[in-house]
Structure formats: structure tokens, C-alpha cells
Amino acid sequence: MKFSLLLLSALLISPFYTIAQSSMIEKSQTIDSLYREDQIYLGINVNFLNERPKGVVTESFVGGINFGFLRDMPLNKTRNVAIAAGLGYAYNNYGHSLFVGKDASGESIFSVLDSDLIDYDKNRFETHEIELPLELRWRTSTHEEYKFWRIYGGVKLGYAFHFKSVFKQDGDKFRETKIDEFERLRYTAFLNFGYNTFNLQIQYTINSFFNEEAQIDGVPINMTAIKLGLMFYIL
């Protein structure tokens, strides 16, 4: 009698057990087929001016910050290779001895400041940009592993919606936000790599800050920037 009751119970429970198992498997497969990585980012960097005009030196701390959202789009079944596109914001400042301003007639002035001849407290320019990053991604992640290696590289198209050049001397402060020679469209190549939370970031601005009309003694200012820093990913 007891055996019959156990057998009957097993037969009654079996369909529900099978359904539960199927549900768990289906859920696992759903998670595995839908998970995405690293869709919110925050980066901090130190800026180095490259291809500076003769006599121009970097001065004081120069750095920046960038953050935004990326849509992760895996390319393979294991989802460890992907592309990502998104929208972000970047702020950068550059301290240096290149004076960028305007004369009384409104013409742009570009000149090298000699600290031995000209005493000044501050000379820099800063940019605020909207960025459209596009990157190719490789990582060792799974839908259950949150600590993994990553190598992400790509390009960013940026638009500098605000530019400001600041010169401060003997209590006087001069600023200029409209320099016609400044290239508002910015092209940047980058590489991010690391493990888990901390990732190194290398950025290189492909085009110069100024067009060919910006010159010193007839020589165009082909100045670019190299940026080194840390990148943090969330979600």
C-alpha cells in the first residue's frame, strides 16, 4: 500500500518537476543569449600636446573627463566579441605656452609665450565636446562572470560645442570663445584595455586643433593631443 502511494505521488509530481527543470534551462539559455557588457562608461585622463610649435611647452596640470552610454552588440554566440556605438560627453583642458586670442580688429593671434620675457599666471584652452564612439570589443566574460579581461578599440567623432581660451596676467584675465581657426569637428582613435574595474585608456586626436590658417611665422600649427588615463565601466 505504501509503495503504491509513493508510486502514485511520484507520477503526480514528475510532470511538475519536468516543467520546473525545463523552465530553469530556458531561463539560463535566455540569460546567456541576451546578456550585454559595459554599456555605461566613465574615463579620466591626463593630456599631452603633440606636434607642438617650436618653443611651446606644456604647463601645469592638464586633464579631462569623459562619460556616456554605449550599446553593446555581440557578434558571436559566446558574446565575447562585439561592437558598440553610443553617445558621450568629454571635457578637456590644455595648459601651455601658446597664446590663442584676438587683436583689437578681431583677427586671431597665435604666438609663443616666452616665460623669461612675459610674466603670466595662466594660459590654457578648454573644450566641451559631444562624442559618438564606435568600438570593436573582445573580452573573456560570460553571463555569470563579472571579472574579466577586455580589449576595446575604436574611433570617436566629436563636436566641440564650446571652446574657451584663457590668459591671466597681473590680475587681468582675458578669455576668447570664438576662434575661427579652431576645428570643432574632432576625430579621435582610442584603445582601452584591462581587467575588472581598472582599465587603461589611450587616446590620440587624429586631426589638429586648428586649421591651416592658424600659423606662427608662416608655419601651420598642427598640434594634436595624446591622452592617457583610466576607464571605468558600469553594467
C-alpha positions as CSV (number, residue, x, y, z in Angstrom):
1,M,0.0,0.0,0.0
2,K,2.8,2.4,0.9
3,F,4.6,1.5,-2.2
4,S,1.5,2.3,-4.3
5,L,1.1,5.6,-2.6
6,L,4.8,6.5,-3.2
7,L,4.5,5.5,-6.9
8,L,1.3,7.5,-7.3
9,S,2.9,10.5,-5.7
10,A,6.0,10.2,-8.0
11,L,3.8,10.0,-11.0
12,L,1.9,13.1,-9.9
13,I,5.0,15.1,-9.1
14,S,7.0,14.1,-12.1
15,P,5.3,16.4,-14.7
16,F,5.7,19.4,-12.4
17,Y,9.4,18.6,-11.8
18,T,10.0,18.3,-15.5
19,I,8.3,21.6,-16.2
20,A,10.4,23.3,-13.5
21,Q,13.6,21.8,-14.9
22,S,12.6,23.0,-18.4
23,S,11.9,26.5,-17.1
24,M,15.3,26.7,-15.4
25,I,17.1,25.6,-18.6
26,E,15.1,28.0,-20.7
27,K,15.9,30.8,-18.2
28,S,19.6,30.0,-18.3
29,Q,19.6,30.0,-22.1
30,T,17.7,33.3,-22.2
31,I,20.2,35.0,-19.9
32,D,23.1,33.5,-21.9
33,S,21.7,34.7,-25.2
34,L,20.7,38.2,-24.1
35,Y,23.4,39.5,-21.7
36,R,25.4,42.6,-22.7
37,E,28.5,44.2,-21.1
38,D,29.9,47.6,-20.3
39,Q,27.2,50.0,-21.5
40,I,27.9,52.9,-19.2
41,Y,31.5,54.4,-19.1
42,L,33.5,57.0,-17.2
43,G,37.0,58.0,-18.0
44,I,39.6,60.4,-16.6
45,N,42.8,61.3,-18.4
46,V,45.9,63.4,-18.5
47,N,46.6,65.3,-21.7
48,F,49.9,65.7,-23.6
49,L,50.2,68.1,-26.5
50,N,51.8,66.5,-29.6
51,E,53.5,68.2,-32.5
52,R,53.7,71.5,-30.7
53,P,55.1,74.5,-32.4
54,K,58.7,75.3,-31.6
55,G,59.0,76.8,-28.2
56,V,55.6,75.7,-26.9
57,V,55.7,73.8,-23.7
58,T,53.0,72.1,-21.6
59,E,52.3,73.9,-18.3
60,S,50.6,72.9,-15.0
61,F,48.1,70.0,-14.8
62,V,46.2,69.3,-18.0
63,G,43.5,66.7,-18.0
64,G,39.9,65.8,-18.8
65,I,36.9,63.6,-18.2
66,N,34.6,61.7,-20.5
67,F,31.4,59.7,-19.9
68,G,28.5,58.3,-21.7
69,F,26.4,55.3,-22.9
70,L,27.3,52.6,-25.3
71,R,25.0,50.0,-26.9
72,D,26.8,46.6,-26.7
73,M,26.1,44.4,-29.7
74,P,27.7,40.9,-29.6
75,L,28.8,39.4,-32.9
76,N,29.2,35.7,-31.9
77,K,27.4,33.0,-30.0
78,T,29.6,33.2,-26.9
79,R,29.1,37.0,-26.9
80,N,32.7,37.8,-26.1
81,V,33.3,39.7,-29.4
82,A,31.1,42.7,-30.0
83,I,30.8,46.1,-31.5
84,A,29.4,49.1,-29.5
85,A,28.1,52.5,-30.5
86,G,27.0,55.3,-28.3
87,L,26.8,58.9,-27.2
88,G,29.0,60.7,-24.7
89,Y,30.4,63.9,-23.4
90,A,34.0,65.0,-22.9
91,Y,35.7,67.9,-21.2
92,N,39.4,68.6,-21.7
93,N,41.8,71.4,-20.7
94,Y,45.3,72.1,-22.0
95,G,47.8,74.3,-20.2
96,H,50.6,75.5,-22.5
97,S,52.7,78.5,-23.7
98,L,50.8,79.0,-26.9
99,F,48.8,82.3,-26.8
100,V,45.4,82.0,-28.6
101,G,43.4,85.2,-28.8
102,K,42.3,88.1,-30.9
103,D,43.6,91.6,-31.6
104,A,41.6,94.9,-31.5
105,S,40.4,94.3,-35.1
106,G,39.1,90.8,-34.3
107,E,41.9,88.9,-36.1
108,S,43.1,85.8,-34.4
109,I,46.5,85.8,-32.8
110,F,48.7,82.8,-32.3
111,S,52.1,83.3,-30.6
112,V,54.6,81.6,-28.3
113,L,54.9,83.0,-24.8
114,D,58.4,83.3,-23.5
115,S,58.2,83.0,-19.7
116,D,61.5,84.9,-19.4
117,L,60.1,87.9,-21.2
118,I,56.4,87.7,-20.4
119,D,55.2,87.2,-16.8
120,Y,51.8,85.4,-16.7
121,D,49.8,83.3,-14.3
122,K,47.7,81.2,-16.6
123,N,47.5,80.3,-20.3
124,R,45.2,77.5,-21.5
125,F,42.3,76.5,-23.5
126,E,39.5,74.1,-22.8
127,T,36.9,72.2,-24.9
128,H,33.5,70.7,-24.2
129,E,32.5,68.0,-26.7
130,I,29.7,65.7,-27.7
131,E,31.1,62.4,-28.8
132,L,29.9,59.5,-30.9
133,P,32.2,56.5,-30.1
134,L,32.3,53.3,-32.2
135,E,34.4,50.4,-30.9
136,L,35.3,46.8,-31.5
137,R,35.3,44.7,-28.3
138,W,37.0,41.5,-27.2
139,R,36.6,40.2,-23.6
140,T,36.7,37.0,-21.6
141,S,33.3,37.5,-19.9
142,T,30.3,35.1,-19.6
143,H,26.8,35.8,-18.3
144,E,27.9,34.6,-14.9
145,E,31.5,36.1,-14.8
146,Y,31.7,39.8,-13.8
147,K,35.5,40.0,-13.6
148,F,37.2,39.6,-16.9
149,W,39.9,40.8,-19.3
150,R,38.9,43.3,-22.0
151,I,40.4,45.0,-25.1
152,Y,38.3,47.6,-26.7
153,G,39.5,49.8,-29.5
154,G,37.9,52.2,-31.9
155,V,37.3,55.8,-33.0
156,K,35.2,58.7,-31.8
157,L,33.7,61.5,-33.8
158,G,33.3,64.6,-31.6
159,Y,31.9,68.1,-31.9
160,A,33.3,70.8,-29.7
161,F,30.2,72.9,-28.9
162,H,32.3,75.1,-26.6
163,F,35.9,76.4,-26.8
164,K,37.5,78.8,-24.4
165,S,41.0,80.3,-24.4
166,V,42.1,81.9,-21.1
167,F,45.1,84.2,-20.4
168,K,45.7,85.6,-17.0
169,Q,48.4,88.2,-16.2
170,D,48.9,90.7,-13.3
171,G,45.3,90.4,-12.1
172,D,43.9,90.9,-15.6
173,K,42.1,88.0,-17.3
174,F,41.4,87.6,-21.0
175,R,39.2,85.0,-22.5
176,E,38.1,84.2,-26.0
177,T,35.4,81.7,-27.1
178,K,35.3,82.4,-30.9
179,I,38.4,81.4,-32.8
180,D,37.5,80.9,-36.4
181,E,40.6,78.7,-37.0
182,F,39.6,76.2,-34.3
183,E,38.4,72.8,-35.7
184,R,35.2,72.0,-33.9
185,L,34.9,68.5,-35.5
186,R,37.3,66.2,-33.6
187,Y,38.5,62.8,-34.7
188,T,40.0,60.5,-32.0
189,A,41.4,57.0,-32.1
190,F,41.4,55.1,-28.8
191,L,42.3,51.8,-27.0
192,N,41.0,50.6,-23.7
193,F,42.4,47.5,-22.0
194,G,42.5,46.0,-18.6
195,Y,40.9,43.6,-16.1
196,N,37.8,44.1,-14.0
197,T,37.3,47.6,-12.6
198,F,40.5,49.3,-13.7
199,N,41.3,49.8,-17.4
200,L,44.0,51.8,-19.1
201,Q,42.8,54.3,-21.7
202,I,45.0,55.7,-24.6
203,Q,43.5,58.3,-26.9
204,Y,45.1,60.1,-29.9
205,T,43.4,63.0,-31.6
206,I,43.8,62.5,-35.3
207,N,43.2,66.0,-36.6
208,S,44.9,69.2,-35.4
209,F,43.1,71.6,-33.1
210,F,43.4,74.4,-35.7
211,N,43.1,74.6,-39.4
212,E,45.9,75.6,-41.8
213,E,45.1,79.3,-41.4
214,A,46.4,79.2,-37.9
215,Q,50.1,79.9,-38.3
216,I,53.2,81.1,-36.5
217,D,55.7,82.8,-38.7
218,G,54.1,81.2,-41.8
219,V,54.1,77.7,-40.3
220,P,50.8,76.0,-39.7
221,I,50.0,74.9,-36.1
222,N,49.5,71.1,-36.5
223,M,49.1,70.5,-32.8
224,T,47.3,67.3,-31.6
225,A,46.9,65.6,-28.3
226,I,47.7,62.2,-26.7
227,K,45.6,61.3,-23.6
228,L,46.4,58.7,-21.0
229,G,44.1,57.7,-18.2
230,L,41.7,55.2,-16.6
231,M,38.4,53.9,-17.9
232,F,35.7,52.5,-15.7
233,Y,32.7,50.5,-17.0
234,I,29.3,50.0,-15.3
235,L,26.7,47.5,-16.3
